[in-house]
Each structure stands twice: as C-alpha cells, then as structure tokens.
Amino acid sequence: MSQWPPRIVLHKSSGLARCRIKGKDYYLGKYGSPEAATAYARLVAELAAGQVPARAKDPPPLTVMQVVSDWTARVLPSYDPEGGEPDAFPRSIAPLLQLFGALPAKDFDAARLDLVRQEMVRKSWCRNVINRRVVRIRTLWRWAEAQGHVPRGSWAHLRTLPGLGRNNHAVRQTEAVQPAQWQDVKAVLRYCSPVVKMMLLMMWWSGMRSGEVCRMKAGEIERTGAVWLYRPTRHKMAYRGQARVIALGKKCQACLYKLLPDVGPDGWVFLSRLRRPYDGVSYARAVLRASRQAGVSLTPYSCRHAFKLRITRKFGLDAARAALGQSSLGSTNGYAAGQDVLTATRVAGEMC
C-alpha cells in the first residue's frame, strides 16, 4: 500500500467519498458527511486487522436530485440574472423533483417526462408555460448527458415527447396577446408614474422588448443622426451572437431628452422610486396596476405587438422583422445585419 492511512478523495460525478486501495475503489458515502467518516474508520480498522473489506464495485447511480443539484451549482449561475431564466428554471424543475427526485437519473425517460408534464397540467399551468418548462428540463438533460451523468441518447429520447398542441382541450389555453389600441394606451398613461409612462411610450414608438427598455443605458444610445440608434449590450438574442440595434425616432427622443442630461454613460436611463432599474416583472406589475385603474387590459408586450402591426401595414412584414430585431439565424451575416439597421432607421424616421 503506497499510503497509510489511505487518502479520501471526492468522486465528482457522484459526490461520494472514495478511497482507492491497490487499484480497488471503496465508496464511503456522501463526501464530508458523518456517514462517510464512520465508513472510513471501519475501512481503516479492517485493513489494519488484515481483513479484506467488502466493497461496492461501482458507486450508486446518480439520482435525478443529484443531477439537478450539480447543474444548479455549475450552470445556473451562468444565466443572465435579469433575463428571467434563473427564476424560471427552479419553477420548471420543481415538479420533476417532486415526482422523481430519488429516481436514478439513468432511468428518467420520455414516459416519466410525460408524467411530470401531467403534473404541470394538474397545477393548471397554461399550455405555453408547460411547453417552455418541459424544454428547460430537456436542456438540463442535454447537459447531464454531456457530463456523463446519464446514458448517451437520453436527451434525444426525451425529445420524442411531442409538445402540447393548441387543440389539446385537457390543458388550459391562453388567448393570443392582442395589439394595444392607442386609446387604451392613453388611458393607462394617466395612471402611470412619469418613468413608467415614458417606458411604455418608448415601447409603443420603437417596438423594443420590455427587457430592452428596462436595461437601457445612456452610453448605449448613439445620438449623432436624425434617428438615434440604441445598441443594448444585453438582449434576448445576445447568447447567439446576434447584434441588436433599435432605431429611435423623434417621439422616442422626446421621451429621453429630459432624462439623458442627468445620466452618466454607464447610468440607467429609467429608475424606479427606489433608484434602481426596473426588471421585466416589476415593470409589468406597474403597467398592470395602471391598467386596472384605467379599466382596460394592457401589457407592455401588447405595445410591441401594436408597433409590429403598424409597421407591417405600412412597410411590409420584412421591415417589421428588421425593426423588431426578429432576424432568422440564416440571415445573421454582416450584410443582412447592416441592411436591417438601414431599414429600421428608415422606418423610425418615417413613422415618428
């Protein structure tokens, strides 16, 4: 034996304490736990007495809970904290852990994923939410397969479960978001704080996303031309390497004139009463409160939807796609991106 007493190491894929003695592995229990310390003491005593300890040839299989815990510690922190995913993933995973947390991860298959989805249906989650949360579970499993936590082909097998369709009457369906009407927007603006009012108008006149208006910084706005260009560093498609350019016409510029002189290059343009930027949730809640007071139904996204409808009617669908930043992956080369900026600038100049 090269070392006495034998050294304890962490078996990373299982989280277990392990001793290797004469080429044989002895698994002692969870690394750092009292159970592992007790098993280690027994192992050393048996070896000192000249006995051959019984050993497990392989560590016990990883459970679903262990795989999720590993992913949560290693991958979840890499998500943008303001993008919503760090909050959405735990909610998506909760039914999985509730039903199959103790199950060996290698045994989690499409049939069990369907049971998780049925639990989501039982909770009265709507179809779109359920489909998106199932995708998040698959995303986690793709990582688990790459790490060797589950057998090869596990992720592809989970993908054989089709999504819930619009004609599925067993699940709660939601109505499509309708474009906002200007008279409703005007009614809601009366009950908004000055900052939320300007944010809502920015979305109405530019079609930007809620996250883009919430995270707007003065240094990201190019103000050299008749149409200003807002280039958010962080946006929905940044992880795919796509650039986002939002053209701001005169109406948007009018919303910004009063704020920008007091904001440094790295400062947030829109701040709440607590002197911190809104996020998508707090902004949506502020608009919802104002909508209830006005007696109408309005969401921030409905303003973006209305912008798309106006641009489509006047300039065509491709111009709307360019102005909204909805380029397909096949068109994200330099020429297409440049053309989109020119098209969005022309739209902003003529629309407002």
NORRA-V835944 format. One record per pair of residues at least 24 apart in sequence whose C-alpha atoms are under 7 Angstrom apart, sorted by sequence separation. I is the first residue (numbers start at 1). J is the second residue. If there is no record, write none. Layout:
BEGIN
i=I j=J
i=I j=J
END
This chain:
BEGIN
i=95 j=119
i=319 j=343
i=319 j=344
i=26 j=55
i=27 j=56
i=26 j=56
i=27 j=59
i=65 j=97
i=131 j=163
i=131 j=164
i=64 j=100
i=65 j=101
i=64 j=101
i=65 j=102
i=127 j=164
i=63 j=101
i=64 j=102
i=5 j=44
i=63 j=102
i=64 j=103
i=63 j=103
i=64 j=104
i=63 j=104
i=64 j=105
i=92 j=133
i=206 j=247
i=62 j=104
i=63 j=105
i=206 j=248
i=218 j=260
i=61 j=104
i=62 j=105
i=92 j=136
i=93 j=137
i=106 j=150
i=127 j=171
i=105 j=150
i=106 j=151
i=126 j=171
i=127 j=172
i=218 j=263
i=126 j=172
i=127 j=173
i=205 j=251
i=218 j=264
i=219 j=265
i=89 j=136
i=110 j=157
i=125 j=172
i=126 j=173
i=205 j=252
i=218 j=265
i=219 j=266
i=14 j=62
i=109 j=157
i=110 j=158
i=124 j=172
i=126 j=174
i=217 j=265
i=218 j=266
i=109 j=158
i=217 j=266
i=218 j=267
i=110 j=160
i=121 j=171
i=202 j=252
i=217 j=267
i=218 j=268
i=110 j=161
i=217 j=268
i=218 j=269
i=216 j=268
i=217 j=269
i=215 j=268
i=216 j=269
i=214 j=270
i=198 j=255
i=215 j=277
i=214 j=277
i=214 j=278
i=214 j=279
i=211 j=279
i=211 j=280
i=210 j=280
i=195 j=270
i=67 j=144
i=246 j=323
i=244 j=325
i=210 j=300
i=242 j=332
i=209 j=304
i=207 j=303
i=208 j=304
i=245 j=341
i=207 j=304
i=247 j=344
i=192 j=290
i=247 j=345
i=191 j=290
i=204 j=303
i=249 j=348
i=200 j=300
i=203 j=303
i=204 j=304
i=207 j=307
i=248 j=348
i=249 j=349
i=203 j=304
i=207 j=308
i=247 j=348
i=251 j=352
i=188 j=290
i=191 j=293
i=205 j=307
i=250 j=352
i=188 j=291
i=204 j=307
i=249 j=352
i=188 j=294
i=187 j=294
i=184 j=296
i=208 j=324
i=207 j=324
i=180 j=298
i=227 j=345
i=227 j=348
i=180 j=302
i=227 j=349
i=179 j=302
i=180 j=303
i=178 j=302
i=179 j=303
i=177 j=302
i=179 j=305
i=180 j=306
i=179 j=306
i=13 j=149
i=82 j=279
END
